[in-house]
Amino acid sequence: MELRRLRYFVAVAEELSFTRAAERLHIAQPPLSIQIRALEQEIGAQLFDRDQRHVYLTQAGKHLLDRARRILESVEAAKAEVRCAALGEVGALHLGYASSAMFTSSLTSAIKAFQIGFPHVLLTLHEMTSLDQLNGLHYRTLDAGILRKADVPIPAGILVEEWYRAPLVAAMASDHPLAKKRPIRISDLKDQPLIMYPRESGIGLYWQVLRLCASAGFRPRVA
């Protein structure tokens, strides 16, 4: 069933006049009549009763009018929603993030600002390793990701941009011998048992720490 014929039918049904409906649609009356007859043949029911002066809706026409209005309204709503989706104003967004990204206010502030600016977009957060985020972006299960600087080849079609820089710090108990030392150098950690991410959990931080320790002349003692 063509939407054009439904629009023509609604115009005739509301005007109850082929002449006025043709003027409203900015078309000639004969093509309008042809399209209405084609619609009746397609449906298999007479939609209008006609005499020399008047046009009346049949019971079938009255029933179709309600359905046709709803169909056309749904079509226009769908068009508007698609245009908004193309502009990023509605829809769903899947955002991956490395766990440490929540340690800074940058991400939480950005999430809050996004939700205020785009209230009709459903934002779903996924805590993932940086490597899993790259895979998710590659296979389109993620729309965007917050990951650490990648020391692996970036898949084609993925753009990585620096958003913010976070310092690498050593966290320790307040009564640790190094707690009050300023500054702490990498070499100060030589004999300290370190808690680190597992090698397979990410693509940046583990190897970055290893390189820093190697540059200071020791291999970290991972506890």
KANOR-V837282 format. One line per field, one symbol per residue. psi: psi as a letter, one per 20 degrees, with the letter a starting at -180 (. if undefined). burial: I if it has 16 or more other C-alpha atoms within 10 Angstrom, else O. A space follows every 50 residues. Layout:
psi->???
burial->???
This chain:
psi->pphghggggggghhhkphghhgghilrqgghghghghhgghghkqphqpq ahhqpqprhhggghgghgghghghghggggggghhhikirbqpopqqqhi hiiqigghghgghghghmijpoppqooqrhghggghhgjkiqhrqorrpp kqppqqipppqpgrppqpqpprqhjqhihjpprpqhhijgjppqprqqhi iajggghgggggghhjkrpqnp.
burial->OOOOIIIIIIIIIOOIIIIOIIOOOOOOOOOIIOIIIOIIOOOOOIIIOO OOOOIIIOOOIOOIIOOIOOOIOOOOOOOOOOOOOOOOIIOOIIIIIIOO IOOOOOIOOOOOOOOOOOOOIOIOOOIIIIIIIIOIIIOOOIOIIIIIOO OOOOOOOOOOOOOOOOOOOOOOOOOOOIOOOOOOOIIOIIOOOOOOOOOO OIIIIOOOIOOOIOOOOIIIOOO
